[in-house]
């Protein structure tokens, strides 16, 4: 066995090891992607009966309440204020 034969065999083994490493890496990436995808869909502690709060910018009340408060005119009559107060109570603002 000459030095050239040993070098050729070393090259063949090196290429085989590179191909095996690439295949193992690709399988690992595919497995990680599959596990990551399943974890994104997994409902961690969220029950289906819960509804997220309808907050606008963290202000503490929903869109309808925001519109109601934005509509305030300090020159309203007593009757208009009564209607506004009733709407506020009905919406729970």
N, C-alpha and C positions, 0 to 999 in steps of 0.2 A: 504494500500500500504506500503510495507516494504522497508527498506533501500536497500535491494538487488534488488528489482524491479526498484527503482529509478536509481540505479547504472547501471543496464542492459539497461534501456532506454537511459541513458546518453551515454553509449557506442555505442548504435545503432545510436543515433543522431550524435555522434562524427565521426563514420565511414561514415555516409551519407554525412556529411559536407566535409570530406576529399575527398570522391569520386567526389562530385560536384566541389570542388576546383580544383582537377586534370583535370576534364573535361573542365572547364572554361580556365585553363592554357593551355591545349592542343589546344583548339580552338583559343586562342589568339596567340599562337606560329604559328599555321597554317595560320592564317590571316596575321600575320606580314610577314611570308615567302612569301605568295602570293603577297602581296603589294610590298615587296622588289624585287621580280622577275619581276613584271610589271614595276617598276621604272628603273630597269637595261636596259630594252628594250626601254624605252621611249626616243625619240630623243629630248633632251633638246637643242633647238636652233641651231641644225645642219641642214643645207640645203643639199640636195643630190647633188647639183651641185659643192659643194666645194670638192677639192681634198687636202689631206694632203701633205705638202711639202716633197719632197724626199731629206731629209738631212741625211748625214752620220755623226754621232757623233756630230751634231751641227756645223760642219765645214762651212756650208753655201752653199754647192753645192752638186749635186747628185752623184750617183755612177759612171756614165760615165765621168763626169768632174773630179772626183777623179782619175780615171784610166788614163785619159788624162794627168793630171798634174804629175802623178807618172811616166809617160813614158818619161819625158823630159830628153834629153841628151844634155849637153851644147857643145858638139863637133859636133853637126849636121851641115850639109851644109845649105846654104841659101834656097835651094829648100825644104829641109826637114822642116825647120822652117816655110816656107810659107804654106806647107800642114798642119802643126800643128796649125798655126794661123787660117786657114780656118775651120778646125775641131772645134776649140774652139768657133769660131763665130757661126758655125752651131748648136752646142750644147747649146749655150747661156751661156757659162761659163765666 
